[in-house]
Structure formats: structure tokens, C-alpha cells
């Protein structure tokens, strides 16, 4: 059974009890795993561990989006922002949120041959303005970022056409070939904004290119890192949006995984 569980009176200062007596929700997967927010992170337990308590279950088996909801909770690296967005859309029968349920995918290991095939498909699929999200699987820093950001990706770039991307790296904002990430150590996700228009894209790309040669903002990165390490989830204000949070807030659609 897939269901929503309503927690009743669990002692969690991050989620105070409301007038109904409940202070949180969780999703119960088809295999009986409960996925729910606990303090600043997403936790998991078994349905057996909570059945002895005074919680309530709401069956989702007959929900029009039941299969997509299950895919969402079992196929994504879920953070608080993504979890809240999903809970807001579960009761909306006309929501487009479930059309593409995989938002921040859990990556499984792949062979060199499969990686090369995915790279070719990904490059073919790229369109101007696409977000290119990535993680360096051989970098401890990159993996640490994904841990604290509670997601899959540690870095972002924007595709500007002709095989080139604009991104902020340690030396500053640069425009360079996407081929710098043509290696099995890098896993990429290609994302696209659903409401893009030619005028919006032109203005966006022009704005990005105008920032090339700007200095890298170590101060902002350090501030966000400290907040995440302390369990203070960023607000989404300018300069305080993490790679995995950006996907949810900008409503990106996942196009390809490399």
C-alpha cells in the first residue's frame, strides 16, 4: 500500500503540533518504507516502527497519480524543498508536477560504454538555456556538497550553444566547452525550464555572458555551506540557492541523465 502517514504528537521542535494534534506527514512507499522530514533532513524508517504509535494513514492507492508519486519518492534524492513541493501537489488532481516525477535522480553506477552512449545522447538533446547540473564522483568536496545539500548535484552551468557553457568556477565566471566534463568521473543532468521563450532565453544568455570574468563569490558559498552544516535550510534568497534547491524553485524538468 502507498499512503500518507499523519504523525500525531511526535516530539520534534522543528515541526510543532498544530490544532489537529498532528505535527507532520510522511510518505509510505509500496515496500513499507516511510519517508518524512525530521529536523532539517529527510529521514526513513519502516512502517512497522510507527504502527504502534497514534498515527493515521491516508491510502493513496486510488489516487490518479499513484504510480508517479511512488516513482517520485523512490527515484529521487529528496530534500526538504522537494518534499514540501510534492506534498503541496499531491491533493491537486490537475497538477503538472507529476508529469515528470524524477526531479533529482538517484544515480546508479554505469559502465564506460553506457556513459559514452549517454554522453552522445545528452549532447544531442541540449538546447540553448538548458541547465547542466553535475557531480564529480571522484571528488570528496563534490560528494560533501551533495551530502549537505541533500541531493545529487554539486555544481551547475548553463548551455549557451555551440557546445559551450557558462559557469562559475574557482577562477571566476567562465565560458568554455562542455567537453571539459566529458569523463566518466562526471555525472550530468540536463534540465530545461518549461516556460522558456526566445525573448527570455536571449535576455538570459546575454545576462550570463555579461558576467564572464566576474570573480567567484567564495563568501556566498561559505555562508551557504555553514548554514547547511548547521541544519539551517537556505531561504532561496539571491545568492543562497543551492544546486538541488534550484531545480525545485525554478521548476526545471529533467531531460537527460548522463
C-alpha positions, 0 to 999 in steps of 0.5 A: 500500500502507498499512503500518507502517514499523519504523525500525531504528537511526535516530539520534534521542535522543528515541526510543532503540533498544530490544532489537529494534534498532528505535527507532520506527514510522511510518505509510505512507499509500496515496500513499507518504507516511510519517508518524512522530514525530521529536523532539517533532513529527510529521514526513513524508517519502516512502517512497522516502527510507527504502527504502534504509535497514534498515527493515521494513514491516508491510502493513496492507492486510488489516487490518479497519480499513484504510480508517479508519486511512488516513482517520485519518492523512490527515484529521487534524492529528496530534500526538504524543498522537494518534499514540501513541493510534492506534498503541496501537489499531491491533493491537486488532481490537475497538477503538472508536477507529476508529469515528470516525477524524477526531479533529482535522480538517484544515480546508479553506477554505469559502465564506460560504454553506457556513459559514452552512449549517454554522453552522445545522447545528452549532447544531442538533446541540449538546447540553448538555456538548458541547465547542466547540473553535475557531480564529480564522483571522484571528488570528496568536496563534490560528494560533501556538497551533495551530502549537505545539500541533500541531493545529487548535484554539486555544481551547475552551468548553463548551455549557451550553444555551440557546445559551450557553457557558462559557469562559475568556477574557482577562477571566476565566471567562465565560458568554455566547452562542455567537453571539459566534463566529458569523463566518466568521473562526471555525472550530468543532468540536463534540465530545461525550464518549461516556460522558456521563450526566445525573448527570455532565453536571449535576455538570459544568455546575454545576462550570463555572458555579461558576467564572464570574468566576474570573480567567484563569490567564495563568501556566498558559498561559505555562508551557504555551506555553514548554514547547511552544516548547521541544519539551517535550510537556505531561504532561496534568497539571491545568492543562497540557492543551492544546486538541488534547491534550484531545480525545485524553485525554478521548476526545471524538468529533467531531460537527460541523465548522463 
